[in-house]
Amino acid sequence: MDHITFIGSAAAVCTTMAFLPQVIRVYRTKHTHDLSLPMYVIFCAGVLLWGIYGFLTKSLPIMIANALTFIMSLYILGMKIRYK
């Protein structure tokens, strides 16, 4: 793995894992009042587009990171809608 791919992969791990504490908190508390619905809608769309971009450019770090981030953010969005 070259240094550029390593940096991209490390960045992907950090930004993807940043959502994990929020997912855990929402799962445990079912509290989503303070989360912005428009932000999560726009974010999910952006992450989905990044994932498509990663697929089209055959960039595995981008594909994996955005697929995982999309799943986590979609979960939070779903919980936000459910417990609104």
Distance bins in CASP14 RR format, pairs under 12 A and 6 or more apart:
PFRMAT RR
TARGET T0000
AUTHOR 0000-0000-0000
RMODE 2
METHOD distances of the structure
MODEL  1
1 7 0 0 0 0 0 1 0 0 0 0 0
1 8 0 0 0 0 0 1 0 0 0 0 0
1 9 1 0 0 1 0 0 0 0 0 0 0
1 10 0 0 0 0 0 1 0 0 0 0 0
1 60 0 0 0 0 0 1 0 0 0 0 0
1 61 0 0 0 0 1 0 0 0 0 0 0
2 8 0 0 0 0 0 1 0 0 0 0 0
2 9 0 0 0 0 0 1 0 0 0 0 0
2 61 0 0 0 0 0 1 0 0 0 0 0
3 9 0 0 0 0 0 1 0 0 0 0 0
3 10 0 0 0 0 0 1 0 0 0 0 0
4 10 0 0 0 0 0 1 0 0 0 0 0
4 11 0 0 0 0 0 1 0 0 0 0 0
4 59 0 0 0 0 0 1 0 0 0 0 0
4 61 0 0 0 0 0 1 0 0 0 0 0
5 11 0 0 0 0 0 1 0 0 0 0 0
5 12 0 0 0 0 0 1 0 0 0 0 0
5 59 0 0 0 0 1 0 0 0 0 0 0
5 60 0 0 0 0 1 0 0 0 0 0 0
5 61 1 0 0 1 0 0 0 0 0 0 0
5 62 0 0 0 0 0 1 0 0 0 0 0
6 12 0 0 0 0 0 1 0 0 0 0 0
6 13 0 0 0 0 0 1 0 0 0 0 0
6 61 0 0 0 0 1 0 0 0 0 0 0
7 13 0 0 0 0 0 1 0 0 0 0 0
7 14 0 0 0 0 0 1 0 0 0 0 0
7 61 0 0 0 0 1 0 0 0 0 0 0
8 14 0 0 0 0 1 0 0 0 0 0 0
8 15 0 0 0 0 1 0 0 0 0 0 0
8 16 0 0 0 0 0 1 0 0 0 0 0
8 59 0 0 0 0 1 0 0 0 0 0 0
8 60 0 0 0 0 0 1 0 0 0 0 0
8 61 1 0 1 0 0 0 0 0 0 0 0
8 62 0 0 0 0 1 0 0 0 0 0 0
8 64 0 0 0 0 0 1 0 0 0 0 0
8 65 0 0 0 0 1 0 0 0 0 0 0
9 15 0 0 0 0 0 1 0 0 0 0 0
9 16 0 0 0 0 0 1 0 0 0 0 0
9 59 0 0 0 0 0 1 0 0 0 0 0
9 60 0 0 0 0 1 0 0 0 0 0 0
9 61 1 0 1 0 0 0 0 0 0 0 0
9 62 0 0 0 0 1 0 0 0 0 0 0
9 63 0 0 0 0 0 1 0 0 0 0 0
9 64 0 0 0 0 1 0 0 0 0 0 0
9 65 0 0 0 0 1 0 0 0 0 0 0
10 16 0 0 0 0 0 1 0 0 0 0 0
10 17 0 0 0 0 0 1 0 0 0 0 0
10 61 0 0 0 0 1 0 0 0 0 0 0
10 65 0 0 0 0 0 1 0 0 0 0 0
11 17 0 0 0 0 0 1 0 0 0 0 0
11 18 0 0 0 0 0 1 0 0 0 0 0
11 61 0 0 0 0 1 0 0 0 0 0 0
11 62 0 0 0 0 1 0 0 0 0 0 0
11 65 0 0 0 0 1 0 0 0 0 0 0
11 66 0 0 0 0 0 1 0 0 0 0 0
11 69 0 0 0 0 0 1 0 0 0 0 0
12 18 0 0 0 0 0 1 0 0 0 0 0
12 47 0 0 0 0 0 1 0 0 0 0 0
12 50 0 0 0 0 0 1 0 0 0 0 0
12 51 0 0 0 0 0 1 0 0 0 0 0
12 54 0 0 0 0 0 1 0 0 0 0 0
12 59 0 0 0 0 1 0 0 0 0 0 0
12 60 0 0 0 0 1 0 0 0 0 0 0
12 61 1 0 1 0 0 0 0 0 0 0 0
12 62 1 0 0 1 0 0 0 0 0 0 0
12 63 0 0 0 0 1 0 0 0 0 0 0
12 64 1 0 0 1 0 0 0 0 0 0 0
12 65 1 1 0 0 0 0 0 0 0 0 0
12 66 0 0 0 0 1 0 0 0 0 0 0
12 67 0 0 0 0 0 1 0 0 0 0 0
12 68 0 0 0 0 1 0 0 0 0 0 0
12 69 0 0 0 0 1 0 0 0 0 0 0
13 19 0 0 0 0 0 1 0 0 0 0 0
13 20 0 0 0 0 0 1 0 0 0 0 0
13 61 0 0 0 0 1 0 0 0 0 0 0
13 64 0 0 0 0 1 0 0 0 0 0 0
13 65 1 0 0 1 0 0 0 0 0 0 0
13 68 0 0 0 0 1 0 0 0 0 0 0
13 69 0 0 0 0 0 1 0 0 0 0 0
14 20 0 0 0 0 0 1 0 0 0 0 0
14 61 0 0 0 0 0 1 0 0 0 0 0
14 65 0 0 0 0 1 0 0 0 0 0 0
14 69 0 0 0 0 0 1 0 0 0 0 0
15 43 0 0 0 0 0 1 0 0 0 0 0
15 47 0 0 0 0 1 0 0 0 0 0 0
15 50 0 0 0 0 0 1 0 0 0 0 0
15 61 0 0 0 0 0 1 0 0 0 0 0
15 62 0 0 0 0 0 1 0 0 0 0 0
15 64 0 0 0 0 0 1 0 0 0 0 0
15 65 1 0 0 1 0 0 0 0 0 0 0
15 66 0 0 0 0 1 0 0 0 0 0 0
15 68 0 0 0 0 0 1 0 0 0 0 0
15 69 1 0 0 1 0 0 0 0 0 0 0
15 72 0 0 0 0 0 1 0 0 0 0 0
15 73 0 0 0 0 0 1 0 0 0 0 0
16 22 0 0 0 0 0 1 0 0 0 0 0
16 23 0 0 0 0 0 1 0 0 0 0 0
16 47 0 0 0 0 1 0 0 0 0 0 0
16 50 0 0 0 0 0 1 0 0 0 0 0
16 51 0 0 0 0 0 1 0 0 0 0 0
16 61 0 0 0 0 1 0 0 0 0 0 0
16 62 0 0 0 0 0 1 0 0 0 0 0
16 63 0 0 0 0 0 1 0 0 0 0 0
16 64 0 0 0 0 1 0 0 0 0 0 0
16 65 1 0 1 0 0 0 0 0 0 0 0
16 66 0 0 0 0 1 0 0 0 0 0 0
16 67 0 0 0 0 1 0 0 0 0 0 0
16 68 1 0 1 0 0 0 0 0 0 0 0
16 69 1 0 1 0 0 0 0 0 0 0 0
16 70 0 0 0 0 1 0 0 0 0 0 0
16 71 0 0 0 0 1 0 0 0 0 0 0
16 72 1 0 0 1 0 0 0 0 0 0 0
16 73 0 0 0 0 0 1 0 0 0 0 0
17 23 0 0 0 0 0 1 0 0 0 0 0
17 24 0 0 0 0 0 1 0 0 0 0 0
17 65 0 0 0 0 1 0 0 0 0 0 0
17 68 0 0 0 0 1 0 0 0 0 0 0
17 69 0 0 0 0 1 0 0 0 0 0 0
17 72 0 0 0 0 1 0 0 0 0 0 0
18 43 0 0 0 0 0 1 0 0 0 0 0
18 65 0 0 0 0 0 1 0 0 0 0 0
18 68 0 0 0 0 0 1 0 0 0 0 0
18 69 0 0 0 0 1 0 0 0 0 0 0
18 72 0 0 0 0 1 0 0 0 0 0 0
18 73 0 0 0 0 0 1 0 0 0 0 0
19 25 0 0 0 0 0 1 0 0 0 0 0
19 26 0 0 0 0 0 1 0 0 0 0 0
19 27 0 0 0 0 0 1 0 0 0 0 0
19 35 0 0 0 0 0 1 0 0 0 0 0
19 40 0 0 0 0 0 1 0 0 0 0 0
19 43 0 0 0 0 1 0 0 0 0 0 0
19 44 0 0 0 0 0 1 0 0 0 0 0
19 47 0 0 0 0 1 0 0 0 0 0 0
19 65 0 0 0 0 0 1 0 0 0 0 0
19 66 0 0 0 0 0 1 0 0 0 0 0
19 68 0 0 0 0 1 0 0 0 0 0 0
19 69 1 0 1 0 0 0 0 0 0 0 0
19 70 0 0 0 0 1 0 0 0 0 0 0
19 71 0 0 0 0 1 0 0 0 0 0 0
19 72 1 0 1 0 0 0 0 0 0 0 0
19 73 1 0 0 1 0 0 0 0 0 0 0
19 74 0 0 0 0 0 1 0 0 0 0 0
19 75 0 0 0 0 1 0 0 0 0 0 0
19 76 1 0 0 1 0 0 0 0 0 0 0
19 77 0 0 0 0 0 1 0 0 0 0 0
20 26 0 0 0 0 0 1 0 0 0 0 0
20 27 0 0 0 0 0 1 0 0 0 0 0
20 68 0 0 0 0 1 0 0 0 0 0 0
20 69 0 0 0 0 1 0 0 0 0 0 0
20 71 0 0 0 0 0 1 0 0 0 0 0
20 72 1 0 0 1 0 0 0 0 0 0 0
20 73 0 0 0 0 0 1 0 0 0 0 0
20 75 0 0 0 0 0 1 0 0 0 0 0
20 76 0 0 0 0 0 1 0 0 0 0 0
21 27 0 0 0 0 0 1 0 0 0 0 0
21 28 0 0 0 0 0 1 0 0 0 0 0
21 72 0 0 0 0 0 1 0 0 0 0 0
21 76 0 0 0 0 0 1 0 0 0 0 0
22 28 0 0 0 0 0 1 0 0 0 0 0
22 29 0 0 0 0 0 1 0 0 0 0 0
22 31 0 0 0 0 0 1 0 0 0 0 0
22 32 0 0 0 0 1 0 0 0 0 0 0
22 34 0 0 0 0 0 1 0 0 0 0 0
22 35 0 0 0 0 1 0 0 0 0 0 0
22 39 0 0 0 0 0 1 0 0 0 0 0
22 40 0 0 0 0 0 1 0 0 0 0 0
22 43 0 0 0 0 0 1 0 0 0 0 0
22 69 0 0 0 0 0 1 0 0 0 0 0
22 72 1 0 0 1 0 0 0 0 0 0 0
22 73 0 0 0 0 1 0 0 0 0 0 0
22 75 0 0 0 0 1 0 0 0 0 0 0
22 76 1 0 0 1 0 0 0 0 0 0 0
22 77 0 0 0 0 0 1 0 0 0 0 0
22 79 0 0 0 0 0 1 0 0 0 0 0
22 80 0 0 0 0 0 1 0 0 0 0 0
23 29 0 0 0 0 0 1 0 0 0 0 0
23 32 0 0 0 0 0 1 0 0 0 0 0
23 35 0 0 0 0 0 1 0 0 0 0 0
23 40 0 0 0 0 0 1 0 0 0 0 0
23 68 0 0 0 0 0 1 0 0 0 0 0
23 69 0 0 0 0 0 1 0 0 0 0 0
23 71 0 0 0 0 1 0 0 0 0 0 0
23 72 1 0 1 0 0 0 0 0 0 0 0
23 73 0 0 0 0 1 0 0 0 0 0 0
23 74 0 0 0 0 0 1 0 0 0 0 0
23 75 1 0 1 0 0 0 0 0 0 0 0
23 76 1 0 0 1 0 0 0 0 0 0 0
23 77 0 0 0 0 0 1 0 0 0 0 0
23 78 0 0 0 0 0 1 0 0 0 0 0
23 79 0 0 0 0 1 0 0 0 0 0 0
23 80 0 0 0 0 0 1 0 0 0 0 0
24 72 0 0 0 0 1 0 0 0 0 0 0
24 75 0 0 0 0 0 1 0 0 0 0 0
24 76 0 0 0 0 0 1 0 0 0 0 0
24 79 0 0 0 0 0 1 0 0 0 0 0
25 31 1 0 0 1 0 0 0 0 0 0 0
25 32 0 0 0 0 1 0 0 0 0 0 0
25 34 0 0 0 0 0 1 0 0 0 0 0
25 35 0 0 0 0 0 1 0 0 0 0 0
25 72 0 0 0 0 0 1 0 0 0 0 0
25 75 0 0 0 0 0 1 0 0 0 0 0
25 76 0 0 0 0 1 0 0 0 0 0 0
25 79 0 0 0 0 0 1 0 0 0 0 0
26 32 1 0 1 0 0 0 0 0 0 0 0
26 33 0 0 0 0 0 1 0 0 0 0 0
26 34 0 0 0 0 0 1 0 0 0 0 0
26 35 1 0 0 1 0 0 0 0 0 0 0
26 40 0 0 0 0 0 1 0 0 0 0 0
26 72 0 0 0 0 1 0 0 0 0 0 0
26 73 0 0 0 0 0 1 0 0 0 0 0
26 74 0 0 0 0 0 1 0 0 0 0 0
26 75 1 0 0 1 0 0 0 0 0 0 0
26 76 1 0 1 0 0 0 0 0 0 0 0
26 77 0 0 0 0 0 1 0 0 0 0 0
26 78 0 0 0 0 1 0 0 0 0 0 0
26 79 1 0 1 0 0 0 0 0 0 0 0
26 80 0 0 0 0 1 0 0 0 0 0 0
26 81 0 0 0 0 0 1 0 0 0 0 0
26 82 0 0 0 0 0 1 0 0 0 0 0
26 83 0 0 0 0 1 0 0 0 0 0 0
27 72 0 0 0 0 0 1 0 0 0 0 0
27 75 0 0 0 0 1 0 0 0 0 0 0
27 76 0 0 0 0 1 0 0 0 0 0 0
27 78 0 0 0 0 0 1 0 0 0 0 0
27 79 1 0 0 1 0 0 0 0 0 0 0
27 83 0 0 0 0 0 1 0 0 0 0 0
28 79 0 0 0 0 0 1 0 0 0 0 0
29 35 0 0 0 0 0 1 0 0 0 0 0
29 79 0 0 0 0 1 0 0 0 0 0 0
29 83 0 0 0 0 1 0 0 0 0 0 0
30 76 0 0 0 0 0 1 0 0 0 0 0
30 78 0 0 0 0 0 1 0 0 0 0 0
30 79 1 0 0 1 0 0 0 0 0 0 0
30 80 0 0 0 0 0 1 0 0 0 0 0
30 82 0 0 0 0 1 0 0 0 0 0 0
30 83 1 0 1 0 0 0 0 0 0 0 0
30 84 0 0 0 0 0 1 0 0 0 0 0
31 76 0 0 0 0 0 1 0 0 0 0 0
31 79 0 0 0 0 1 0 0 0 0 0 0
31 80 0 0 0 0 0 1 0 0 0 0 0
31 82 0 0 0 0 0 1 0 0 0 0 0
31 83 1 0 0 1 0 0 0 0 0 0 0
31 84 0 0 0 0 0 1 0 0 0 0 0
32 39 0 0 0 0 0 1 0 0 0 0 0
32 40 0 0 0 0 1 0 0 0 0 0 0
32 75 0 0 0 0 0 1 0 0 0 0 0
32 76 1 0 0 1 0 0 0 0 0 0 0
32 77 0 0 0 0 1 0 0 0 0 0 0
32 78 0 0 0 0 1 0 0 0 0 0 0
32 79 1 0 1 0 0 0 0 0 0 0 0
32 80 1 0 1 0 0 0 0 0 0 0 0
32 81 0 0 0 0 1 0 0 0 0 0 0
32 82 0 0 0 0 1 0 0 0 0 0 0
32 83 1 0 1 0 0 0 0 0 0 0 0
32 84 1 0 0 1 0 0 0 0 0 0 0
33 79 0 0 0 0 0 1 0 0 0 0 0
33 80 0 0 0 0 1 0 0 0 0 0 0
33 83 0 0 0 0 1 0 0 0 0 0 0
33 84 0 0 0 0 1 0 0 0 0 0 0
34 40 0 0 0 0 0 1 0 0 0 0 0
34 76 0 0 0 0 0 1 0 0 0 0 0
34 80 0 0 0 0 0 1 0 0 0 0 0
34 83 0 0 0 0 0 1 0 0 0 0 0
35 41 0 0 0 0 0 1 0 0 0 0 0
35 43 0 0 0 0 0 1 0 0 0 0 0
35 73 0 0 0 0 0 1 0 0 0 0 0
35 75 0 0 0 0 0 1 0 0 0 0 0
35 76 1 0 0 1 0 0 0 0 0 0 0
35 77 0 0 0 0 1 0 0 0 0 0 0
35 78 0 0 0 0 0 1 0 0 0 0 0
35 79 0 0 0 0 1 0 0 0 0 0 0
35 80 1 0 1 0 0 0 0 0 0 0 0
35 81 0 0 0 0 0 1 0 0 0 0 0
35 83 0 0 0 0 1 0 0 0 0 0 0
35 84 0 0 0 0 1 0 0 0 0 0 0
36 42 0 0 0 0 1 0 0 0 0 0 0
36 43 0 0 0 0 1 0 0 0 0 0 0
36 76 0 0 0 0 0 1 0 0 0 0 0
36 77 0 0 0 0 0 1 0 0 0 0 0
36 80 0 0 0 0 1 0 0 0 0 0 0
36 84 0 0 0 0 0 1 0 0 0 0 0
37 43 0 0 0 0 0 1 0 0 0 0 0
37 44 0 0 0 0 0 1 0 0 0 0 0
37 76 0 0 0 0 0 1 0 0 0 0 0
37 77 1 0 0 1 0 0 0 0 0 0 0
37 78 0 0 0 0 1 0 0 0 0 0 0
37 79 0 0 0 0 0 1 0 0 0 0 0
37 80 1 0 1 0 0 0 0 0 0 0 0
37 81 1 0 0 1 0 0 0 0 0 0 0
37 82 0 0 0 0 0 1 0 0 0 0 0
37 83 0 0 0 0 0 1 0 0 0 0 0
37 84 1 0 0 1 0 0 0 0 0 0 0
38 44 0 0 0 0 0 1 0 0 0 0 0
38 45 0 0 0 0 0 1 0 0 0 0 0
38 77 0 0 0 0 0 1 0 0 0 0 0
38 80 0 0 0 0 0 1 0 0 0 0 0
39 45 0 0 0 0 0 1 0 0 0 0 0
39 46 0 0 0 0 0 1 0 0 0 0 0
39 73 0 0 0 0 1 0 0 0 0 0 0
39 76 0 0 0 0 0 1 0 0 0 0 0
39 77 0 0 0 0 1 0 0 0 0 0 0
39 80 0 0 0 0 1 0 0 0 0 0 0
40 46 0 0 0 0 0 1 0 0 0 0 0
40 47 0 0 0 0 0 1 0 0 0 0 0
40 69 0 0 0 0 0 1 0 0 0 0 0
40 70 0 0 0 0 0 1 0 0 0 0 0
40 72 0 0 0 0 0 1 0 0 0 0 0
40 73 1 0 0 1 0 0 0 0 0 0 0
40 74 0 0 0 0 1 0 0 0 0 0 0
40 75 0 0 0 0 0 1 0 0 0 0 0
40 76 1 0 1 0 0 0 0 0 0 0 0
40 77 1 0 1 0 0 0 0 0 0 0 0
40 78 0 0 0 0 1 0 0 0 0 0 0
40 79 0 0 0 0 1 0 0 0 0 0 0
40 80 1 0 1 0 0 0 0 0 0 0 0
40 81 0 0 0 0 1 0 0 0 0 0 0
40 84 0 0 0 0 0 1 0 0 0 0 0
41 47 0 0 0 0 0 1 0 0 0 0 0
41 48 0 0 0 0 0 1 0 0 0 0 0
41 73 0 0 0 0 1 0 0 0 0 0 0
41 74 0 0 0 0 0 1 0 0 0 0 0
41 76 0 0 0 0 0 1 0 0 0 0 0
41 77 1 0 0 1 0 0 0 0 0 0 0
41 78 0 0 0 0 0 1 0 0 0 0 0
41 80 0 0 0 0 1 0 0 0 0 0 0
41 81 0 0 0 0 1 0 0 0 0 0 0
42 48 0 0 0 0 0 1 0 0 0 0 0
42 49 0 0 0 0 0 1 0 0 0 0 0
42 73 0 0 0 0 0 1 0 0 0 0 0
42 77 0 0 0 0 0 1 0 0 0 0 0
43 49 0 0 0 0 0 1 0 0 0 0 0
43 50 0 0 0 0 0 1 0 0 0 0 0
43 66 0 0 0 0 0 1 0 0 0 0 0
43 69 0 0 0 0 1 0 0 0 0 0 0
43 70 0 0 0 0 1 0 0 0 0 0 0
43 72 0 0 0 0 0 1 0 0 0 0 0
43 73 1 0 1 0 0 0 0 0 0 0 0
43 74 0 0 0 0 1 0 0 0 0 0 0
43 76 0 0 0 0 1 0 0 0 0 0 0
43 77 0 0 0 0 1 0 0 0 0 0 0
43 80 0 0 0 0 0 1 0 0 0 0 0
44 50 0 0 0 0 0 1 0 0 0 0 0
44 51 0 0 0 0 0 1 0 0 0 0 0
44 66 0 0 0 0 0 1 0 0 0 0 0
44 69 0 0 0 0 1 0 0 0 0 0 0
44 70 1 0 0 1 0 0 0 0 0 0 0
44 71 0 0 0 0 1 0 0 0 0 0 0
44 72 0 0 0 0 1 0 0 0 0 0 0
44 73 1 0 1 0 0 0 0 0 0 0 0
44 74 1 0 1 0 0 0 0 0 0 0 0
44 75 0 0 0 0 0 1 0 0 0 0 0
44 76 0 0 0 0 1 0 0 0 0 0 0
44 77 1 0 1 0 0 0 0 0 0 0 0
44 78 0 0 0 0 1 0 0 0 0 0 0
44 80 0 0 0 0 0 1 0 0 0 0 0
44 81 0 0 0 0 0 1 0 0 0 0 0
45 51 0 0 0 0 0 1 0 0 0 0 0
45 52 0 0 0 0 0 1 0 0 0 0 0
45 66 0 0 0 0 0 1 0 0 0 0 0
45 70 0 0 0 0 1 0 0 0 0 0 0
45 73 0 0 0 0 1 0 0 0 0 0 0
45 74 0 0 0 0 0 1 0 0 0 0 0
45 77 0 0 0 0 0 1 0 0 0 0 0
46 52 0 0 0 0 1 0 0 0 0 0 0
46 53 0 0 0 0 1 0 0 0 0 0 0
46 66 0 0 0 0 1 0 0 0 0 0 0
46 69 0 0 0 0 1 0 0 0 0 0 0
46 70 0 0 0 0 1 0 0 0 0 0 0
46 73 0 0 0 0 1 0 0 0 0 0 0
46 74 0 0 0 0 0 1 0 0 0 0 0
47 53 0 0 0 0 0 1 0 0 0 0 0
47 54 0 0 0 0 0 1 0 0 0 0 0
47 62 0 0 0 0 0 1 0 0 0 0 0
47 63 0 0 0 0 0 1 0 0 0 0 0
47 65 0 0 0 0 1 0 0 0 0 0 0
47 66 1 0 1 0 0 0 0 0 0 0 0
47 67 0 0 0 0 1 0 0 0 0 0 0
47 68 0 0 0 0 1 0 0 0 0 0 0
47 69 1 0 1 0 0 0 0 0 0 0 0
47 70 1 0 1 0 0 0 0 0 0 0 0
47 71 0 0 0 0 1 0 0 0 0 0 0
47 72 0 0 0 0 1 0 0 0 0 0 0
47 73 1 0 1 0 0 0 0 0 0 0 0
47 74 0 0 0 0 1 0 0 0 0 0 0
47 76 0 0 0 0 0 1 0 0 0 0 0
47 77 0 0 0 0 0 1 0 0 0 0 0
48 54 0 0 0 0 0 1 0 0 0 0 0
48 55 0 0 0 0 0 1 0 0 0 0 0
48 63 0 0 0 0 0 1 0 0 0 0 0
48 66 1 0 0 1 0 0 0 0 0 0 0
48 67 0 0 0 0 1 0 0 0 0 0 0
48 69 0 0 0 0 1 0 0 0 0 0 0
48 70 1 0 1 0 0 0 0 0 0 0 0
48 71 0 0 0 0 0 1 0 0 0 0 0
48 73 0 0 0 0 1 0 0 0 0 0 0
48 74 0 0 0 0 1 0 0 0 0 0 0
48 77 0 0 0 0 0 1 0 0 0 0 0
49 55 0 0 0 0 0 1 0 0 0 0 0
49 56 0 0 0 0 0 1 0 0 0 0 0
49 62 0 0 0 0 0 1 0 0 0 0 0
49 66 0 0 0 0 1 0 0 0 0 0 0
49 69 0 0 0 0 0 1 0 0 0 0 0
49 70 0 0 0 0 1 0 0 0 0 0 0
50 56 0 0 0 0 0 1 0 0 0 0 0
50 57 0 0 0 0 0 1 0 0 0 0 0
50 59 0 0 0 0 1 0 0 0 0 0 0
50 61 0 0 0 0 0 1 0 0 0 0 0
50 62 1 0 0 1 0 0 0 0 0 0 0
50 63 0 0 0 0 1 0 0 0 0 0 0
50 64 0 0 0 0 0 1 0 0 0 0 0
50 65 0 0 0 0 1 0 0 0 0 0 0
50 66 1 0 1 0 0 0 0 0 0 0 0
50 67 0 0 0 0 1 0 0 0 0 0 0
50 68 0 0 0 0 0 1 0 0 0 0 0
50 69 0 0 0 0 1 0 0 0 0 0 0
50 70 0 0 0 0 1 0 0 0 0 0 0
50 73 0 0 0 0 0 1 0 0 0 0 0
51 57 0 0 0 0 1 0 0 0 0 0 0
51 58 0 0 0 0 0 1 0 0 0 0 0
51 59 0 0 0 0 1 0 0 0 0 0 0
51 60 0 0 0 0 0 1 0 0 0 0 0
51 61 0 0 0 0 0 1 0 0 0 0 0
51 62 1 0 0 1 0 0 0 0 0 0 0
51 63 1 0 1 0 0 0 0 0 0 0 0
51 64 0 0 0 0 1 0 0 0 0 0 0
51 65 0 0 0 0 1 0 0 0 0 0 0
51 66 1 1 0 0 0 0 0 0 0 0 0
51 67 1 0 0 1 0 0 0 0 0 0 0
51 68 0 0 0 0 0 1 0 0 0 0 0
51 69 0 0 0 0 1 0 0 0 0 0 0
51 70 1 0 0 1 0 0 0 0 0 0 0
51 71 0 0 0 0 0 1 0 0 0 0 0
52 59 0 0 0 0 0 1 0 0 0 0 0
52 62 0 0 0 0 1 0 0 0 0 0 0
52 63 0 0 0 0 1 0 0 0 0 0 0
52 66 0 0 0 0 1 0 0 0 0 0 0
52 67 0 0 0 0 0 1 0 0 0 0 0
52 70 0 0 0 0 0 1 0 0 0 0 0
53 59 1 0 0 1 0 0 0 0 0 0 0
53 61 0 0 0 0 0 1 0 0 0 0 0
53 62 1 0 0 1 0 0 0 0 0 0 0
53 63 0 0 0 0 1 0 0 0 0 0 0
53 65 0 0 0 0 0 1 0 0 0 0 0
53 66 0 0 0 0 1 0 0 0 0 0 0
54 60 0 0 0 0 1 0 0 0 0 0 0
54 61 0 0 0 0 1 0 0 0 0 0 0
54 62 1 1 0 0 0 0 0 0 0 0 0
54 63 1 0 1 0 0 0 0 0 0 0 0
54 64 0 0 0 0 1 0 0 0 0 0 0
54 65 0 0 0 0 1 0 0 0 0 0 0
54 66 1 0 0 1 0 0 0 0 0 0 0
54 67 0 0 0 0 1 0 0 0 0 0 0
55 62 0 0 0 0 1 0 0 0 0 0 0
55 63 1 0 1 0 0 0 0 0 0 0 0
55 64 0 0 0 0 0 1 0 0 0 0 0
55 66 0 0 0 0 1 0 0 0 0 0 0
55 67 0 0 0 0 1 0 0 0 0 0 0
56 62 0 0 0 0 1 0 0 0 0 0 0
56 63 0 0 0 0 1 0 0 0 0 0 0
57 63 0 0 0 0 1 0 0 0 0 0 0
57 66 0 0 0 0 0 1 0 0 0 0 0
59 65 0 0 0 0 1 0 0 0 0 0 0
59 66 0 0 0 0 1 0 0 0 0 0 0
59 67 0 0 0 0 0 1 0 0 0 0 0
60 66 0 0 0 0 0 1 0 0 0 0 0
60 67 0 0 0 0 0 1 0 0 0 0 0
61 67 0 0 0 0 0 1 0 0 0 0 0
61 68 0 0 0 0 0 1 0 0 0 0 0
61 69 0 0 0 0 0 1 0 0 0 0 0
62 68 0 0 0 0 0 1 0 0 0 0 0
62 69 0 0 0 0 0 1 0 0 0 0 0
62 70 0 0 0 0 0 1 0 0 0 0 0
63 69 0 0 0 0 0 1 0 0 0 0 0
63 70 0 0 0 0 0 1 0 0 0 0 0
64 70 0 0 0 0 0 1 0 0 0 0 0
64 71 0 0 0 0 0 1 0 0 0 0 0
65 71 0 0 0 0 0 1 0 0 0 0 0
65 72 0 0 0 0 0 1 0 0 0 0 0
65 73 0 0 0 0 0 1 0 0 0 0 0
66 72 0 0 0 0 0 1 0 0 0 0 0
66 73 0 0 0 0 1 0 0 0 0 0 0
66 74 0 0 0 0 0 1 0 0 0 0 0
67 73 0 0 0 0 0 1 0 0 0 0 0
67 74 0 0 0 0 0 1 0 0 0 0 0
68 74 0 0 0 0 0 1 0 0 0 0 0
68 75 0 0 0 0 0 1 0 0 0 0 0
69 75 0 0 0 0 0 1 0 0 0 0 0
69 76 0 0 0 0 0 1 0 0 0 0 0
69 77 0 0 0 0 0 1 0 0 0 0 0
70 76 0 0 0 0 0 1 0 0 0 0 0
70 77 0 0 0 0 0 1 0 0 0 0 0
71 77 0 0 0 0 0 1 0 0 0 0 0
71 78 0 0 0 0 0 1 0 0 0 0 0
72 78 0 0 0 0 0 1 0 0 0 0 0
72 79 0 0 0 0 0 1 0 0 0 0 0
73 79 0 0 0 0 0 1 0 0 0 0 0
73 80 0 0 0 0 0 1 0 0 0 0 0
74 80 0 0 0 0 0 1 0 0 0 0 0
74 81 0 0 0 0 0 1 0 0 0 0 0
75 81 0 0 0 0 0 1 0 0 0 0 0
75 82 0 0 0 0 0 1 0 0 0 0 0
76 82 0 0 0 0 0 1 0 0 0 0 0
76 83 0 0 0 0 0 1 0 0 0 0 0
77 83 0 0 0 0 0 1 0 0 0 0 0
77 84 0 0 0 0 0 1 0 0 0 0 0
78 84 0 0 0 0 1 0 0 0 0 0 0
END
